[in-house]
Amino acid sequence: MRKSHSSNNGFSLTEVLLAIGIITVGMLFIAGVFPVGIHFTTVATERTISAVVADEAFAKIRLYGIADFNSWPVPPVVACVDYSVVSYLGINPVDVEFGYPSDPNVDISRKQYYWSALCRRVDPDPNNRLVQVTVFVCRKVGSGIMYRGWATNWPVPVPVGVSMGPGPKELTITNPLEKTFINDGYIIVGNEFGRIYRVLERYVDNPVTPMPDDQTILLDLDQVWGPGNTPPSMVWVVPPPIGGGRCPFVAIYQRVIRF
């Protein structure tokens, strides 16, 4: 009579280690997707909210109006001016009107998004009431953080002096103390013509060259600077918080409004 021997089926140690290795690699790839997904979700949320904030900003600018053109830069220099300076009778209270949501019942400490604006006359003719309005939408990063500009409690654009750079698409920041105001990926607005540029790169300093390279920025310039191909002598930018940190800028919008 034949005896039946039961066979012991199982996995070898090598097979178990291979399976664990494959699962580990797969989990690492899956875990790497979550931060990317969170980043793009945050970006999409901020862009959606910024569009609403900008629409509210343009509506308020139309509502409050602007001051007399006589207080603006003298023609033919048709430059940008901060709306907080030329708003008719001023916007008050500023912590309510520039914050979003603008409901006065919402505590200012709970407001994360703020807007600010630059105004530029389209034509130096005082009878022409067309004004180019550029709205910056920013996100206040954290509480207790101080910012540069007229509103130290939330981010606003500040002017930075520049000169023609060594290359055709480059500008040089004239004040070395302001070089950290502009970094890679930032959005700047030319003062004289109100054109919007993206900063592709702020160069790293090379101690061999006489001029500090970290004061030179490369722009995504695909057209002439402006009438007469004249580069701006000053640009507006939302700088990082005092002491450093994430750039609070979210989005920029531009319209021409008749007052």
DABEL-V495221 format. One record per helix or strand of 3 or more residues. SS is the DSSP state (hx for helix, st for strand). FROM is the first residue (numbers start at 1). LEN is the number of residues. If there is no record, write none. Layout:
{{SS/FROM/LEN} {SS/FROM/LEN}}
This chain:
{{hx/13/52} {hx/69/3} {hx/83/4} {hx/94/4} {hx/108/3} {st/113/9} {st/130/10} {st/158/7} {st/170/4} {hx/176/6} {st/187/4} {st/196/7} {hx/213/3} {st/216/4} {hx/227/3} {st/234/4} {st/249/10}}
